[in-house]
Amino acid sequence: MTLEGTYINKGYSEDGDIKQSYEMQESRNSFSNSINTIQIDPPAKPTQNHEQTDAEETPEGRQTWGNSVEFLMSCIAMNVGLGNIWRFPFVAYENGGGAFLIPYIMVLLVLGRPMYYLEMCLGQFSSRGNVKMFESLAPILKGVGYGQLIGTICVATYYCSLMGISLFYLVNSFTSDLPWSECNPAWNHSTGGYLGTYQCVPSNQDSSVTGNLTMSSAELYFRIDVLKETTTITEGIGVPDWQLTLCLLGAWMLTLGVSAKGIQSSGKASYFLAIFPFVILFALLIRAVTLEGAGEGILYFITPQWDKLKDANVWYNAVTQCFFSLNIGFGSVTMYSSYNSFRHNVFRDAMVVTTLDTCTSLLAGTIIFGILGNLAFKMNLHVKDVIKSGGTGLAFISYPEAIARFDAVPWLFAILFFGMLLILGIGSLVAMQGCFFTVIMDSYPHLKIWHVSSATAVFGFLIGLFYVTPGGQYIFTMVDFFGGTFIFYVLTIIEVVSVIWWYGLNNICLDIEFMLKRRPGPYWRICWAIVIPVALIFVFVYFLVTLEELKYEEKSYPHYIIVWGWVLLGFGILQPVVWMIIEFIKNKKTKSCSESVKELIEHKGWGPKDLTKFREWQDFKLKKAQDLRLKNRGWLKSKICILLDR
């Protein structure tokens, strides 16, 4: 673990601009009466691309946020999304309700918040998207950025399918009689066979119904009318439904309208995308807590089941939910912060966003479980048995159930709610799409942003067609597991180990101190160096040992679907190996094997992009290296002092 060494980059390396040597000054070098001045070669003459970062554009002509509030609002819009509304309540629902809150909050404090702050700092310090950021840290890490990009594409494509469903509900809400409020006689002839098993209970019915084999009209509407869901995919997933296809297209067009000009357009839209959903959430909270039976559902949500804390899967789900909600490992946090000015106070923004994200999740959970309590009362069931569908069912079954019971203008609340879901989705999808086009724009800055944005939207739409088929929910669950959870988990471990244990805790803390004029304290250092990597590795290994067969609603997948899932996972997590081989072969053409390997593992491309700040950073690191050497500490003592910020 590199804790005490201080790296001093003697040159600048970014796509052939300035390339010079790099060296490491070890603080454990023996103390002498006089300190030799470390000679730093003067950087080469800056190219015309190097301008001040505080101007309208960054050194390479990259855009910057119009003001600091745009960045904060964009981060809120990115993080407060569908994950808070349907994923957090569903994960809590599956993991014992209130018992899940304990590991979730603990994970937020020691894993989520420190990682969010670290990724913000990495993006802002380097002024690069995630791929270029990892490549500048060390060329061998380039594949980590591409692996994150693959995972982000997986999530973005199924994420937009949820937005398409939201748009479908929104369009069908413009009627005084909501179509999911009553049982439809046509459902008796549906191919799904649900009415052959379950008794339909009208969602606008106020009387209780006895019996376990019941299903609300809202759930039947979701399965039969919206998804056209099939009960098995042994014969294939079917063809895309034309109505959902049009809704999917509309969702991507709305997203493109926001992101067409990059952060110049999305930054302006972020105020609305971040603020409006909270107005609707508070209105729904008031309605949810006044529903009959809501108290039982909320108590189930907040009452801990202590035996669940012994289950490693609960802790694993807490980690994945926290990372998913905060977009950790997606590259979007790094991407957004890379458009900041160099001295922007990301510490403040990280505290605000992570706190607000958690509060929103708890708010959404309270609303959901209040509604579940009402559903349990209406259907004469226990809260944990009230929903038979997956995570999307909570957003598209429980909320419609509540809206159908509104006494006054339920259609208006339906329009507002599904409009809110759509707006939340746009805020998050814009960030994920931004990761995609930032990777392209960082590599090919001569391209026009709206061309790249349009191309990525078309690509996302075509992939999203898989999710609007009758078997789309099977594919959704599979991709969410292998591509939306597994990939990020593995690559986040690599990210933490690379930055903290390889580049070094002391070095990254000095970089943050130089950038923000604020030293990371013991809390951040201990979390980064010990808690996060050890916890991630331990939980992940335990999860692999106890890995069970993936199922959709207790239904097994055909073997070929699972094979495709493992292929997707392998394609994502093997990107570091693939790009390491590619970069080695490229270097081998002009260098020996040893030189090629050395080129891959050196950090000589790391540093601020702005040349003036790069020189200041060199001087700062040099002074800190000399100060550290003057203390003449032993190896172990030096490590402990750096860890404790002494």
C-alpha positions in Angstrom: 0.0 0.0 0.0 1.5 3.3 -1.0 0.9 5.6 1.9 4.0 7.6 2.5 5.6 8.1 -0.9 5.1 11.5 -2.7 4.9 11.4 -6.4 6.2 14.4 -8.2 5.3 14.5 -11.9 8.1 16.2 -13.8 6.1 16.6 -17.0 2.7 16.6 -18.5 1.3 13.9 -20.8 -2.0 14.3 -22.6 -2.3 13.0 -26.1 1.1 14.1 -27.2 1.1 17.6 -25.7 4.0 17.5 -23.3 5.8 14.3 -22.4 8.6 14.2 -19.9 9.9 11.9 -17.3 8.3 11.1 -14.0 9.9 10.1 -10.7 8.9 9.2 -7.1 10.5 10.8 -4.1 10.3 8.4 -1.1 9.8 10.1 2.2 11.6 7.1 3.9 14.9 8.2 2.3 17.5 8.8 5.0 17.6 12.3 6.5 20.7 14.4 5.8 21.9 17.7 7.1 21.0 19.5 3.9 18.2 18.7 1.6 19.2 18.5 -2.0 16.9 20.5 -4.3 14.9 18.3 -6.6 15.4 19.5 -10.1 12.2 19.7 -12.1 12.6 20.1 -15.8 10.7 23.1 -17.0 7.6 22.0 -18.9 7.7 22.4 -22.6 6.1 25.4 -24.2 2.3 25.1 -23.9 0.3 24.3 -26.9 -2.4 26.7 -28.1 -5.0 24.4 -26.5 -3.8 25.3 -23.0 -6.0 28.1 -21.6 -7.2 29.1 -18.1 -9.7 26.7 -16.6 -11.6 29.5 -15.0 -12.7 30.8 -18.4 -15.7 29.7 -20.4 -13.9 26.5 -21.5 -11.3 24.2 -20.1 -7.8 23.8 -21.5 -8.8 21.7 -24.4 -11.9 23.7 -25.3 -14.2 21.5 -23.1 -17.3 23.1 -21.8 -17.7 24.3 -18.2 -20.8 24.8 -16.1 -22.5 28.2 -16.4 -22.2 28.5 -12.6 -21.7 26.4 -9.5 -25.5 26.0 -8.9 -25.9 24.3 -12.3 -23.4 21.6 -11.2 -25.1 21.1 -7.9 -28.6 20.9 -9.5 -27.3 18.5 -12.2 -25.8 16.2 -9.5 -29.1 16.3 -7.6 -31.1 15.5 -10.8 -28.6 12.7 -11.6 -28.7 11.0 -8.2 -32.3 11.6 -7.2 -33.9 9.4 -9.8 -35.9 6.2 -10.4 -33.5 4.3 -8.1 -34.8 6.3 -5.1 -38.5 5.7 -6.1 -38.6 2.1 -7.1 -35.2 0.5 -6.4 -34.6 1.5 -2.8 -38.1 0.6 -1.5 -37.9 -2.7 -3.5 -34.5 -3.6 -2.1 -35.7 -2.7 1.4 -38.9 -4.6 0.8 -36.9 -7.7 -0.1 -34.4 -7.4 2.8 -36.7 -7.1 5.8 -38.0 -3.6 5.6 -36.5 -1.6 8.6 -33.6 -4.0 9.0 -32.2 -2.8 5.7 -32.0 0.8 6.9 -29.2 0.1 9.4 -26.7 -1.4 6.9 -27.8 1.1 4.3 -27.0 4.2 6.4 -23.8 2.6 7.7 -22.7 1.8 4.1 -23.6 5.4 3.1 -21.4 6.9 5.8 -18.3 4.7 5.4 -18.5 3.7 1.7 -21.0 5.8 -0.3 -20.1 9.3 0.8 -16.3 8.9 0.8 -16.4 7.2 -2.7 -18.7 10.0 -4.0 -16.3 12.7 -2.8 -13.3 10.8 -4.2 -14.8 10.5 -7.6 -15.8 14.1 -7.6 -12.2 15.1 -6.8 -10.7 12.8 -9.4 -12.9 14.3 -12.2 -12.3 17.9 -11.1 -8.6 17.5 -10.5 -7.9 15.9 -13.9 -10.6 17.8 -16.0 -11.2 14.5 -17.8 -14.0 12.0 -18.3 -13.6 8.6 -16.6 -11.8 6.9 -19.4 -9.2 9.7 -19.9 -8.9 10.2 -16.2 -7.9 6.5 -15.7 -5.6 6.6 -18.7 -3.8 9.7 -17.3 -3.4 8.1 -13.9 -1.8 5.1 -15.6 -2.3 3.8 -19.2 -2.9 0.3 -17.8 -6.1 1.5 -16.1 -7.7 2.7 -19.3 -9.8 -0.4 -19.5 -11.4 0.4 -16.1 -13.0 3.4 -17.7 -14.2 1.5 -20.6 -15.6 -1.3 -18.4 -17.5 1.4 -16.4 -18.8 2.7 -19.7 -20.2 -0.7 -20.7 -22.0 -1.0 -17.4 -23.3 2.5 -17.8 -24.7 1.7 -21.2 -26.4 -1.4 -19.8 -28.1 0.7 -17.1 -29.0 3.6 -19.4 -30.7 1.3 -22.0 -33.0 -0.4 -19.4 -33.4 2.9 -17.5 -35.0 4.5 -20.5 -37.3 1.6 -20.9 -38.7 2.5 -17.4 -39.1 6.0 -18.7 -41.0 4.7 -21.7 -43.4 2.8 -19.3 -43.8 6.1 -17.3 -44.7 7.9 -20.6 -47.2 5.1 -21.4 -48.9 5.7 -18.0 -48.7 9.4 -18.4 -50.5 9.3 -21.8 -53.2 7.0 -20.5 -53.8 9.2 -17.4 -55.6 11.9 -19.5 -59.0 10.4 -18.7 -61.4 10.8 -15.8 -61.6 7.0 -15.4 -58.1 5.7 -15.0 -57.7 2.4 -17.0 -56.1 0.5 -14.1 -58.7 1.5 -11.5 -61.2 -1.3 -12.5 -61.0 -4.8 -13.8 -61.2 -5.1 -17.5 -63.4 -7.9 -18.9 -61.0 -8.2 -21.9 -58.3 -9.5 -19.5 -60.2 -12.8 -19.3 -59.0 -13.5 -22.8 -55.4 -12.5 -22.3 -52.6 -14.9 -23.1 -50.8 -14.3 -19.8 -53.3 -16.5 -17.9 -53.3 -14.4 -14.8 -57.1 -14.4 -14.3 -57.0 -18.1 -14.4 -55.0 -18.0 -11.2 -55.9 -14.8 -9.4 -59.1 -13.0 -8.6 -59.1 -9.4 -9.8 -59.6 -6.8 -7.2 -60.6 -3.3 -8.5 -58.0 -0.8 -7.3 -60.6 1.8 -6.6 -62.5 -0.6 -4.3 -62.6 0.4 -0.6 -63.8 -2.9 0.9 -61.5 -5.6 2.0 -61.2 -8.9 0.1 -60.3 -12.2 1.7 -58.2 -14.9 0.1 -54.6 -15.1 -0.9 -55.1 -15.6 -4.6 -56.0 -12.1 -5.4 -54.4 -9.5 -7.7 -55.2 -5.8 -8.0 -56.5 -4.4 -11.3 -53.5 -2.1 -11.2 -51.1 -5.1 -11.3 -53.1 -6.9 -13.9 -53.1 -3.7 -16.0 -49.3 -3.5 -15.7 -48.8 -7.1 -16.7 -51.4 -7.5 -19.4 -52.0 -4.0 -21.0 -48.6 -2.4 -20.5 -46.0 -5.1 -20.6 -48.0 -7.7 -22.6 -46.0 -10.0 -20.3 -45.4 -13.6 -21.1 -45.1 -16.2 -18.3 -42.1 -17.9 -19.9 -39.3 -17.1 -22.4 -38.5 -20.7 -23.3 -39.6 -19.9 -26.9 -38.0 -16.4 -27.0 -38.7 -12.9 -25.7 -41.1 -12.0 -28.5 -41.1 -8.8 -30.6 -41.2 -5.2 -29.3 -44.7 -3.9 -28.5 -45.4 -0.9 -30.8 -46.9 1.2 -28.1 -44.0 0.8 -25.7 -41.6 1.3 -28.7 -43.2 4.7 -29.4 -43.0 5.6 -25.7 -39.3 4.5 -25.6 -38.6 6.7 -28.7 -40.4 9.6 -27.0 -38.3 9.2 -23.8 -35.1 9.3 -25.8 -36.2 12.3 -27.8 -36.9 14.2 -24.6 -33.5 13.2 -23.2 -31.8 14.3 -26.4 -33.7 17.6 -26.2 -32.0 18.3 -22.8 -28.5 16.9 -23.7 -28.2 18.0 -27.3 -25.7 20.8 -26.5 -24.0 19.0 -23.6 -23.9 20.7 -20.2 -24.7 24.0 -21.8 -28.3 22.8 -22.3 -28.6 20.2 -19.5 -27.2 22.7 -16.9 -30.0 25.1 -17.7 -32.6 22.4 -17.5 -31.2 21.0 -14.2 -33.1 23.5 -12.0 -36.5 22.1 -13.1 -35.2 18.5 -13.2 -33.9 18.7 -9.7 -36.6 20.7 -7.9 -40.0 19.8 -9.4 -40.0 16.1 -8.3 -39.8 17.1 -4.6 -43.0 19.1 -4.9 -44.9 16.0 -6.0 -43.2 13.7 -3.5 -44.3 15.8 -0.6 -47.8 15.9 -1.9 -47.8 12.1 -2.3 -46.4 11.8 1.2 -49.3 13.7 2.7 -51.7 11.4 0.8 -49.9 8.2 1.6 -49.8 8.6 5.4 -53.6 9.3 5.4 -54.5 6.1 3.7 -56.2 3.4 5.8 -53.6 0.8 6.9 -50.6 3.0 6.0 -49.3 2.9 9.6 -48.7 -0.9 9.4 -46.7 -0.5 6.2 -44.6 2.3 7.6 -43.9 0.4 10.8 -42.8 -2.5 8.7 -40.4 -0.1 6.9 -38.8 1.3 10.0 -39.0 -1.7 12.4 -35.6 -3.6 12.3 -35.5 -7.3 12.0 -32.2 -7.9 13.7 -31.7 -11.4 12.4 -31.5 -10.0 8.9 -28.2 -8.2 9.8 -26.5 -11.6 9.9 -27.4 -12.2 6.2 -24.5 -11.1 4.0 -26.9 -10.6 1.1 -28.5 -7.8 3.1 -25.2 -6.0 3.4 -24.4 -6.7 -0.3 -27.7 -5.2 -1.3 -27.0 -2.2 0.9 -23.7 -1.6 -0.9 -25.1 -2.1 -4.4 -28.2 0.1 -3.7 -26.0 2.9 -2.2 -23.6 2.8 -5.2 -26.5 2.6 -7.7 -28.3 5.5 -6.1 -25.2 7.7 -5.9 -24.0 6.6 -9.4 -20.7 5.5 -7.9 -18.6 3.6 -10.4 -20.7 4.7 -13.3 -18.3 7.4 -14.4 -21.1 10.1 -14.3 -19.9 11.7 -11.1 -16.4 12.0 -12.5 -17.7 13.2 -15.8 -19.9 16.0 -14.3 -17.1 17.2 -12.0 -14.6 17.3 -14.8 -16.5 20.3 -16.2 -16.0 22.3 -13.0 -13.4 25.0 -12.6 -10.3 23.7 -10.8 -11.0 25.4 -7.4 -14.7 24.6 -7.2 -15.8 23.4 -3.7 -16.9 19.9 -4.4 -16.6 19.0 -0.8 -19.7 21.1 -0.1 -21.5 19.6 -3.1 -20.7 16.0 -2.1 -22.1 16.5 1.4 -25.3 18.2 0.0 -26.0 15.6 -2.7 -25.3 12.4 -0.6 -27.4 13.7 2.3 -30.3 14.8 0.0 -30.1 11.5 -1.9 -30.5 9.5 1.3 -33.3 11.6 2.6 -35.1 11.2 -0.7 -34.7 7.4 -0.5 -36.2 7.4 3.0 -39.0 9.7 1.9 -39.8 7.5 -1.1 -39.7 4.4 1.2 -42.1 6.0 3.6 -44.5 6.7 0.7 -44.2 3.3 -0.8 -44.7 1.4 2.5 -47.6 3.6 3.4 -49.2 2.6 0.1 -48.2 -1.1 0.7 -49.9 -1.0 4.1 -53.0 0.3 2.4 -52.8 -2.4 -0.2 -52.3 -5.1 2.5 -55.4 -3.9 4.3 -57.5 -3.9 1.1 -56.4 -7.3 0.1 -56.3 -8.8 3.6 -52.6 -9.8 3.4 -49.4 -9.1 5.3 -47.3 -6.2 4.0 -44.5 -8.5 2.8 -47.0 -10.5 0.7 -48.8 -7.7 -1.0 -46.7 -7.4 -4.2 -45.9 -10.3 -6.4 -44.0 -8.5 -9.1 -40.4 -7.2 -9.3 -38.9 -3.8 -8.5 -40.7 -2.0 -11.3 -44.0 -3.2 -9.9 -43.6 -0.9 -6.9 -43.5 2.2 -9.1 -46.1 1.0 -11.6 -48.4 -0.9 -9.3 -48.3 0.6 -5.8 -48.4 4.2 -6.8 -51.2 3.7 -9.4 -53.1 1.8 -6.6 -52.9 4.9 -4.3 -53.8 7.3 -7.1 -56.8 5.2 -8.0 -58.1 5.7 -4.5 -57.8 9.5 -4.5 -61.3 11.0 -3.9 -60.7 14.1 -6.0 -59.2 14.4 -9.5 -57.2 11.1 -9.5 -56.3 11.7 -13.1 -54.5 15.0 -12.1 -52.4 13.2 -9.5 -51.6 10.5 -12.1 -50.4 13.0 -14.6 -48.3 14.8 -12.0 -46.8 11.5 -10.6 -45.9 9.9 -13.9 -44.7 13.2 -15.2 -42.4 13.3 -12.1 -41.1 9.8 -12.9 -40.4 10.9 -16.4 -38.6 14.0 -15.2 -36.6 12.0 -12.6 -35.6 9.6 -15.4 -34.5 12.3 -17.7 -32.2 13.8 -15.1 -30.4 10.5 -14.5 -30.4 9.4 -18.1 -28.8 12.7 -19.3 -25.9 12.0 -16.9 -25.4 8.4 -18.1 -25.7 9.5 -21.8 -23.2 12.3 -20.9 -20.7 9.6 -19.9 -21.0 8.0 -23.3 -20.5 11.2 -25.4 -17.9 12.6 -23.0 -15.7 9.5 -23.7 -16.2 10.1 -27.4 -15.6 13.9 -27.2 -12.5 13.5 -25.1 -11.0 11.3 -27.8 -12.4 13.2 -30.8 -12.9 16.8 -29.6 -13.4 18.0 -33.2 -16.8 16.3 -33.4 -19.9 18.3 -32.8 -21.6 17.6 -29.5 -25.1 17.4 -30.9 -24.0 14.9 -33.5 -22.5 12.7 -30.8 -25.5 13.1 -28.5 -27.8 12.1 -31.3 -25.8 9.0 -32.2 -25.7 7.8 -28.6 -29.4 8.3 -28.3 -30.1 6.3 -31.4 -27.8 3.5 -30.1 -29.6 3.5 -26.7 -33.0 3.4 -28.4 -32.1 0.3 -30.5 -30.7 -1.6 -27.5 -33.8 -0.6 -25.5 -36.1 -2.4 -27.9 -35.1 -5.7 -26.1 -36.9 -4.4 -22.9 -40.2 -3.6 -24.6 -40.9 -7.1 -25.7 -43.2 -9.5 -23.8 -40.2 -11.1 -22.2 -38.4 -7.8 -21.6 -38.7 -8.0 -17.8 -36.7 -11.2 -17.9 -33.9 -9.4 -19.8 -34.2 -6.4 -17.6 -33.6 -8.5 -14.4 -30.7 -10.3 -16.1 -28.9 -7.2 -17.3 -29.5 -5.4 -14.0 -27.8 -8.2 -12.2 -24.8 -8.9 -14.6 -24.4 -5.5 -16.2 -25.9 -3.1 -13.7 -24.6 -4.5 -10.5 -21.8 -7.0 -11.0 -19.7 -5.0 -13.4 -19.7 -1.8 -11.2 -18.9 -3.8 -8.1 -15.8 -5.4 -9.6 -14.5 -2.3 -11.3 -15.1 -0.1 -8.2 -12.8 -2.4 -6.3 -10.2 -2.0 -9.0 -10.7 1.8 -8.9 -10.2 2.1 -5.2 -7.2 -0.2 -5.1 -5.6 1.6 -8.0 -6.1 5.1 -6.7 -5.6 4.6 -3.0 -3.2 1.6 -2.7 -1.2 2.1 -5.9 -1.1 5.8 -6.7 -1.1 6.3 -2.9 -3.3 7.7 -0.2 -0.8 10.5 0.6 -0.6 11.5 -3.1 -4.3 11.7 -3.7 -4.8 13.6 -0.4 -2.1 16.1 -1.4 -3.8 16.5 -4.8 -7.1 17.2 -3.1 -5.4 19.6 -0.7 -3.8 21.5 -3.5 -7.0 21.7 -5.5 -9.5 22.6 -2.7 -7.1 24.1 -0.1 -8.6 21.6 2.3 -6.9 18.6 3.8 -8.8 15.3 3.9 -9.1 14.3 7.6 -8.7 10.9 9.3 -12.3 10.0 8.5 -11.8 10.2 4.8 -8.3 8.6 4.9 -9.3 5.6 7.0 -12.4 5.1 4.8 -10.5 5.3 1.5 -7.4 3.3 2.6 -8.9 0.6 4.8 -12.7 0.5 5.2 -13.8 0.8 1.6 -11.4 -1.7 -0.1 -11.5 -4.2 2.7 -15.3 -4.1 2.9 -15.9 -4.3 -0.8 -13.5 -7.2 -1.2 -14.9 -9.1 1.8 -18.6 -8.7 0.9 -17.9 -9.5 -2.8 -16.0 -12.7 -2.0 -18.8 -13.8 0.4 -21.4 -13.0 -2.3 -19.5 -15.2 -4.8 -19.4 -18.1 -2.3 -23.1 -17.9 -1.7 -24.2 -17.1 -5.2 -27.5 -18.6 -6.2 -29.3 -19.2 -9.4 -30.7 -16.0 -10.9 -34.5 -16.1 -11.2 -37.3 -13.8 -12.3 -40.3 -14.1 -9.8 -39.1 -17.6 -8.8 -38.9 -18.7 -12.4 -35.7 -20.1 -13.7 -34.0 -18.6 -16.8 -33.2 -20.7 -19.9 -29.6 -21.6 -19.9 -28.8 -19.6 -23.0 -30.0 -16.4 -21.3 -27.7 -17.0 -18.3 -24.8 -17.6 -20.7 -25.4 -14.3 -22.3 -25.4 -12.7 -18.8 -22.0 -14.1 -18.0 -20.7 -13.0 -21.4 -21.9 -9.5 -20.7 -20.2 -9.6 -17.3 -17.0 -11.0 -18.7 -17.0 -8.4 -21.5 -17.3 -5.6 -18.9 -14.8 -6.7 -16.2 -12.2 -7.9 -18.7 -11.9 -4.5 -20.3 -8.8 -3.7 -18.2 -7.1 -6.8 -19.5 -8.1 -6.1 -23.1 -6.8 -2.6 -23.1 -3.7 -3.5 -21.3 -2.9 -5.9 -24.1 -3.8 -3.3 -26.7 -1.6 -0.6 -25.1 1.3 -3.1 -24.7 1.2 -4.1 -28.3 1.1 -0.4 -29.4 4.1 0.4 -27.2 6.0 -2.8 -28.2 6.3 -1.5 -31.8 8.7 1.2 -30.7 10.0 0.0 -27.3 11.3 -3.1 -25.6 9.2 -5.3 -23.4 10.5 -3.8 -20.2 10.0 -0.2 -21.5 6.5 -1.1 -22.7 5.5 -2.4 -19.3 7.0 0.6 -17.6 5.1 2.9 -19.9 1.9 1.2 -18.9 2.3 1.5 -15.1 3.8 5.0 -14.8 1.7 8.0 -13.6 3.4 10.5 -15.8 0.2 11.7 -17.4 -1.4 12.6 -14.1 -1.9 16.2 -13.0 -4.0 19.3 -13.7 -4.7 20.0 -17.3 -4.1 23.7 -17.0 -0.4 24.3 -17.5 -0.1 27.1 -14.9 -1.8 25.0 -12.2 0.3 22.0 -13.3 3.5 24.0 -12.5 2.0 25.2 -9.2 1.1 21.6 -8.4 4.7 20.4 -9.1 6.0 23.0 -6.7 3.4 22.1 -4.1 4.2 18.4 -4.3 8.0 19.1 -4.1 7.6 21.2 -1.0 5.4 18.5 0.7 8.0 15.9 -0.2 10.8 17.9 1.4 8.7 18.6 4.5 7.9 14.9 4.9 11.5 13.9 4.6 12.5 16.5 7.3 10.3 14.6 9.8 12.6 11.6 9.4 9.9 9.1 10.4 10.3 5.3 10.2 8.4 3.3 7.6 5.6 2.1 9.9 5.2 5.4 11.8 5.0 7.3 8.5 2.2 5.1 7.3 0.2 5.6 10.5 0.8 9.3 10.6 -0.4 9.7 7.0 -3.5 7.5 7.7 -4.3 9.7 10.7 -3.3 13.0 9.1 -0.6 13.7 11.6 
